[in-house]
Amino acid sequence: MENNQPIIVKRVKRYAAGHHGGAWKIAFADFATAMMAFFLVLWLMSSATPQQKIQIAGYFKDPIGFTESGTPYIIDLGGSPALAPDKTLNPEVKSEPQPDKIKTESEQAETLAEQVEQERLDMLLQELQTKVDENPQLKKFKDQIQFEITQDGLRIQIMDAENRPMFDIGSARLKPYFEDILLAMADTIKSVPNKISISGHTDATPYAGTGEFGNWELSANRANAARRALVAGGYPEPQVARVVGYASSSLYDKEHPQSAVNRRIDIIVLTKKAQQRIEGALSPSPDNGAPANATPATPNTAPAAPGAPGASIAPVDPKAPIQPHELRQKLNIFEDGTLKMDETKN
């Protein structure tokens, strides 16, 4: 017999107890605050003097008309509500005066600028050295080119060799290889904003020509010829700070005054301080190799009188800028036509 009665399933739903809320936390916090204030009052009362307690009581009796202490404050500790940094600071710790602080910051900035400039010159030296080592045309003359960092900046010295002079004998006409060296260096040197100083030097052999022309004028003309070559190679002419001739007053090899290495051209990429000395008409530093009586001259300065001490330079004809393809012809034009090319070793 089949049982067809339905099956009934009863599910009992259970509910969790209701949340009691957090009101008790607020009440407890108020109680804790009140207790802290109470204990703070007890501590203050225990540390106050009898006179101070009388003043406090008087204040609470009549807060508006309270004048017993002669001050609007309940307890006068003898201080002032105004800020007094000169009294509140530690007297042993004295702040540095403002002018000295400014001076210190200026010195730090100057030191940082000198470091940046030094790094720039070091990088330029490495770049020039790499160009000489990698350029087949310049590598042949590597022994005649020297680079060094001096107090005045990066010095580039290009010297004569016994069988390979930079100029024609007794003149300021550049040899083609020396012209190529200057043209190759011009593009690299102009990559830095520093100005340059160009100086010419001869050996101690007296100039055998007649008249007012001598080693002073010859060294100055050779320095100026180097300047013209650099400008033709793309170097900005306003970046040339000084062109000067020293004759034989600053020999490279003093033990052999007639040595070929004494005949040289110095190009100094100047530091900021060295540039300021030149622009301020101050004497060059001893590191520049200049004698104390040397007088800087610009490219447009008239030549010195015969026998006059100091550096000199021949006048320059103010013509249009020389194009590179015209350089050799232009540099072969020498102002003094009375030179005796075969009577001197300079």
MOJO-V746468 format. One record per residue. N is the residue number from 0. RES is the residue in three letters. SS is DSSP state (hx for helix, st for strand, lp for the rest). PHI is phi in radians with two decimals (999 if undefined). Layout:
# MOJO-V746468
N_RES_SS_PHI ; N_RES_SS_PHI
This chain:
# MOJO-V746468
0_MET_lp_999 ; 1_GLU_lp_-1.46 ; 2_ASN_lp_-1.77 ; 3_ASN_lp_-1.74 ; 4_GLN_lp_-1.26 ; 5_PRO_lp_-1.22 ; 6_ILE_lp_-1.66 ; 7_ILE_lp_-1.88 ; 8_VAL_lp_-1.89 ; 9_LYS_lp_-1.84 ; 10_ARG_lp_-1.90 ; 11_VAL_lp_-1.73 ; 12_LYS_lp_-1.53 ; 13_ARG_lp_-1.95 ; 14_TYR_lp_-1.96 ; 15_ALA_lp_-1.25 ; 16_ALA_lp_-1.15 ; 17_GLY_lp_-1.13 ; 18_HIS_lp_-1.30 ; 19_HIS_lp_-1.39 ; 20_GLY_lp_1.51 ; 21_GLY_lp_-2.05 ; 22_ALA_hx_-1.05 ; 23_TRP_hx_-1.12 ; 24_LYS_hx_-1.19 ; 25_ILE_hx_-1.12 ; 26_ALA_hx_-1.13 ; 27_PHE_hx_-1.18 ; 28_ALA_hx_-1.13 ; 29_ASP_hx_-1.12 ; 30_PHE_hx_-1.11 ; 31_ALA_hx_-1.11 ; 32_THR_hx_-1.12 ; 33_ALA_hx_-1.12 ; 34_MET_hx_-1.14 ; 35_MET_hx_-1.13 ; 36_ALA_hx_-1.13 ; 37_PHE_hx_-1.11 ; 38_PHE_hx_-1.17 ; 39_LEU_hx_-1.17 ; 40_VAL_hx_-1.13 ; 41_LEU_hx_-1.05 ; 42_TRP_hx_-1.16 ; 43_LEU_hx_-1.12 ; 44_MET_hx_-1.16 ; 45_SER_hx_-1.28 ; 46_SER_hx_-1.67 ; 47_ALA_lp_-1.40 ; 48_THR_lp_-1.40 ; 49_PRO_hx_-0.97 ; 50_GLN_hx_-1.09 ; 51_GLN_hx_-1.17 ; 52_LYS_hx_-1.12 ; 53_ILE_hx_-1.09 ; 54_GLN_hx_-1.15 ; 55_ILE_hx_-1.09 ; 56_ALA_hx_-1.07 ; 57_GLY_hx_-1.08 ; 58_TYR_hx_-1.13 ; 59_PHE_hx_-1.22 ; 60_LYS_hx_-1.25 ; 61_ASP_lp_-2.56 ; 62_PRO_lp_-1.08 ; 63_ILE_lp_-1.36 ; 64_GLY_lp_-1.64 ; 65_PHE_lp_-1.27 ; 66_THR_lp_-2.41 ; 67_GLU_lp_-1.10 ; 68_SER_lp_-1.52 ; 69_GLY_lp_1.27 ; 70_THR_lp_-2.55 ; 71_PRO_lp_-1.22 ; 72_TYR_lp_-1.71 ; 73_ILE_lp_-1.06 ; 74_ILE_lp_-2.12 ; 75_ASP_lp_-1.60 ; 76_LEU_lp_-1.59 ; 77_GLY_lp_1.46 ; 78_GLY_lp_-1.70 ; 79_SER_lp_-2.39 ; 80_PRO_lp_-1.24 ; 81_ALA_lp_-1.36 ; 82_LEU_lp_-1.25 ; 83_ALA_lp_-2.32 ; 84_PRO_hx_-1.01 ; 85_ASP_hx_-1.20 ; 86_LYS_hx_-1.79 ; 87_THR_hx_-1.47 ; 88_LEU_lp_-1.26 ; 89_ASN_lp_-1.10 ; 90_PRO_lp_-1.11 ; 91_GLU_lp_-1.39 ; 92_VAL_lp_-1.77 ; 93_LYS_lp_-1.73 ; 94_SER_lp_-1.27 ; 95_GLU_lp_-1.28 ; 96_PRO_lp_-1.02 ; 97_GLN_hx_-1.05 ; 98_PRO_hx_-1.04 ; 99_ASP_hx_-1.15 ; 100_LYS_hx_-1.13 ; 101_ILE_hx_-1.11 ; 102_LYS_hx_-1.10 ; 103_THR_hx_-1.11 ; 104_GLU_hx_-1.11 ; 105_SER_hx_-1.14 ; 106_GLU_hx_-1.15 ; 107_GLN_hx_-1.11 ; 108_ALA_hx_-1.13 ; 109_GLU_hx_-1.16 ; 110_THR_hx_-1.10 ; 111_LEU_hx_-1.09 ; 112_ALA_hx_-1.12 ; 113_GLU_hx_-1.16 ; 114_GLN_hx_-1.13 ; 115_VAL_hx_-1.10 ; 116_GLU_hx_-1.14 ; 117_GLN_hx_-1.11 ; 118_GLU_hx_-1.11 ; 119_ARG_hx_-1.12 ; 120_LEU_hx_-1.20 ; 121_ASP_hx_-1.08 ; 122_MET_hx_-1.15 ; 123_LEU_hx_-1.12 ; 124_LEU_hx_-1.04 ; 125_GLN_hx_-1.11 ; 126_GLU_hx_-1.16 ; 127_LEU_hx_-1.16 ; 128_GLN_hx_-1.10 ; 129_THR_hx_-1.12 ; 130_LYS_hx_-1.10 ; 131_VAL_hx_-1.16 ; 132_ASP_hx_-1.24 ; 133_GLU_hx_-1.71 ; 134_ASN_lp_-1.50 ; 135_PRO_hx_-1.03 ; 136_GLN_hx_-1.23 ; 137_LEU_hx_-1.57 ; 138_LYS_hx_-1.07 ; 139_LYS_lp_-1.14 ; 140_PHE_lp_-1.91 ; 141_LYS_hx_-1.02 ; 142_ASP_hx_-1.26 ; 143_GLN_hx_-1.75 ; 144_ILE_st_-2.06 ; 145_GLN_st_-2.21 ; 146_PHE_st_-2.14 ; 147_GLU_st_-2.76 ; 148_ILE_st_-1.60 ; 149_THR_st_-2.06 ; 150_GLN_lp_-1.10 ; 151_ASP_lp_-1.57 ; 152_GLY_st_2.47 ; 153_LEU_st_-1.53 ; 154_ARG_st_-1.73 ; 155_ILE_st_-1.98 ; 156_GLN_st_-1.93 ; 157_ILE_st_-2.05 ; 158_MET_st_-2.02 ; 159_ASP_lp_-1.24 ; 160_ALA_st_-2.00 ; 161_GLU_lp_-0.98 ; 162_ASN_lp_-1.92 ; 163_ARG_st_-2.55 ; 164_PRO_lp_-1.33 ; 165_MET_lp_-1.49 ; 166_PHE_st_-2.22 ; 167_ASP_lp_-1.11 ; 168_ILE_lp_-1.04 ; 169_GLY_lp_1.27 ; 170_SER_lp_-2.44 ; 171_ALA_lp_-1.85 ; 172_ARG_lp_-1.44 ; 173_LEU_st_-1.29 ; 174_LYS_lp_-1.31 ; 175_PRO_hx_-0.97 ; 176_TYR_hx_-1.18 ; 177_PHE_hx_-1.19 ; 178_GLU_hx_-1.06 ; 179_ASP_hx_-1.12 ; 180_ILE_hx_-1.07 ; 181_LEU_hx_-1.15 ; 182_LEU_hx_-1.11 ; 183_ALA_hx_-1.23 ; 184_MET_hx_-1.42 ; 185_ALA_hx_-1.01 ; 186_ASP_hx_-1.16 ; 187_THR_hx_-1.35 ; 188_ILE_hx_-1.14 ; 189_LYS_lp_-1.30 ; 190_SER_lp_-1.27 ; 191_VAL_lp_-1.90 ; 192_PRO_lp_-1.36 ; 193_ASN_lp_-1.17 ; 194_LYS_lp_-1.39 ; 195_ILE_st_-2.16 ; 196_SER_st_-2.12 ; 197_ILE_st_-2.08 ; 198_SER_st_-2.30 ; 199_GLY_st_-1.93 ; 200_HIS_st_-2.40 ; 201_THR_lp_-2.04 ; 202_ASP_lp_-1.48 ; 203_ALA_lp_-1.53 ; 204_THR_lp_-1.19 ; 205_PRO_lp_-1.09 ; 206_TYR_lp_-1.25 ; 207_ALA_lp_-1.60 ; 208_GLY_lp_-1.28 ; 209_THR_lp_-1.73 ; 210_GLY_lp_1.60 ; 211_GLU_lp_-1.58 ; 212_PHE_lp_-1.63 ; 213_GLY_lp_-2.58 ; 214_ASN_hx_-1.14 ; 215_TRP_hx_-1.09 ; 216_GLU_hx_-1.17 ; 217_LEU_hx_-1.12 ; 218_SER_hx_-1.14 ; 219_ALA_hx_-1.19 ; 220_ASN_hx_-1.14 ; 221_ARG_hx_-1.18 ; 222_ALA_hx_-1.10 ; 223_ASN_hx_-1.21 ; 224_ALA_hx_-1.12 ; 225_ALA_hx_-1.12 ; 226_ARG_hx_-1.06 ; 227_ARG_hx_-1.10 ; 228_ALA_hx_-1.17 ; 229_LEU_hx_-1.11 ; 230_VAL_hx_-1.12 ; 231_ALA_hx_-1.12 ; 232_GLY_lp_-1.44 ; 233_GLY_lp_1.88 ; 234_TYR_lp_-1.32 ; 235_PRO_lp_-1.13 ; 236_GLU_hx_-1.08 ; 237_PRO_hx_-1.12 ; 238_GLN_hx_-1.45 ; 239_VAL_st_-1.50 ; 240_ALA_st_-1.47 ; 241_ARG_st_-2.82 ; 242_VAL_st_-2.23 ; 243_VAL_st_-2.57 ; 244_GLY_st_-2.03 ; 245_TYR_lp_-2.03 ; 246_ALA_lp_0.90 ; 247_SER_lp_-1.89 ; 248_SER_lp_-1.33 ; 249_SER_lp_-2.35 ; 250_LEU_lp_-1.27 ; 251_TYR_lp_-1.35 ; 252_ASP_lp_-2.03 ; 253_LYS_lp_-1.23 ; 254_GLU_lp_-1.28 ; 255_HIS_lp_-2.26 ; 256_PRO_lp_-1.08 ; 257_GLN_lp_-1.76 ; 258_SER_lp_-1.17 ; 259_ALA_hx_-1.13 ; 260_VAL_hx_-1.16 ; 261_ASN_hx_-1.27 ; 262_ARG_lp_-1.53 ; 263_ARG_st_-2.66 ; 264_ILE_st_-2.07 ; 265_ASP_st_-1.85 ; 266_ILE_st_-2.06 ; 267_ILE_st_-1.95 ; 268_VAL_st_-1.41 ; 269_LEU_st_-1.31 ; 270_THR_lp_-1.33 ; 271_LYS_hx_-1.10 ; 272_LYS_hx_-1.15 ; 273_ALA_hx_-1.12 ; 274_GLN_hx_-1.09 ; 275_GLN_hx_-1.15 ; 276_ARG_hx_-1.10 ; 277_ILE_hx_-1.19 ; 278_GLU_hx_-1.18 ; 279_GLY_lp_-1.58 ; 280_ALA_lp_1.04 ; 281_LEU_lp_-1.66 ; 282_SER_lp_-1.18 ; 283_PRO_lp_-1.12 ; 284_SER_lp_-1.22 ; 285_PRO_hx_-1.02 ; 286_ASP_hx_-1.18 ; 287_ASN_hx_-1.34 ; 288_GLY_lp_1.35 ; 289_ALA_lp_-1.66 ; 290_PRO_lp_-1.24 ; 291_ALA_lp_-1.12 ; 292_ASN_lp_-1.65 ; 293_ALA_lp_-1.25 ; 294_THR_lp_-2.00 ; 295_PRO_lp_-1.07 ; 296_ALA_lp_-2.40 ; 297_THR_lp_-1.57 ; 298_PRO_lp_-1.06 ; 299_ASN_lp_-1.84 ; 300_THR_lp_-1.56 ; 301_ALA_lp_-1.23 ; 302_PRO_lp_-1.17 ; 303_ALA_lp_-1.30 ; 304_ALA_lp_-1.23 ; 305_PRO_lp_-1.00 ; 306_GLY_lp_1.29 ; 307_ALA_lp_-1.21 ; 308_PRO_lp_-1.24 ; 309_GLY_lp_1.76 ; 310_ALA_lp_-1.27 ; 311_SER_lp_-2.49 ; 312_ILE_lp_-2.66 ; 313_ALA_lp_-1.38 ; 314_PRO_lp_-1.15 ; 315_VAL_lp_-2.01 ; 316_ASP_lp_-1.26 ; 317_PRO_lp_-1.28 ; 318_LYS_lp_-1.88 ; 319_ALA_lp_-1.18 ; 320_PRO_lp_-0.96 ; 321_ILE_lp_-1.43 ; 322_GLN_lp_-1.42 ; 323_PRO_hx_-0.97 ; 324_HIS_hx_-1.27 ; 325_GLU_hx_-1.74 ; 326_LEU_hx_-1.06 ; 327_ARG_hx_-1.09 ; 328_GLN_hx_-1.18 ; 329_LYS_hx_-1.16 ; 330_LEU_hx_-1.23 ; 331_ASN_lp_-1.40 ; 332_ILE_lp_-1.50 ; 333_PHE_lp_-1.90 ; 334_GLU_lp_-1.12 ; 335_ASP_lp_-1.56 ; 336_GLY_lp_-1.50 ; 337_THR_lp_-1.70 ; 338_LEU_lp_-1.16 ; 339_LYS_lp_-1.88 ; 340_MET_lp_-1.17 ; 341_ASP_lp_-1.77 ; 342_GLU_lp_-1.99 ; 343_THR_lp_-2.60 ; 344_LYS_lp_-1.74 ; 345_ASN_lp_-1.38
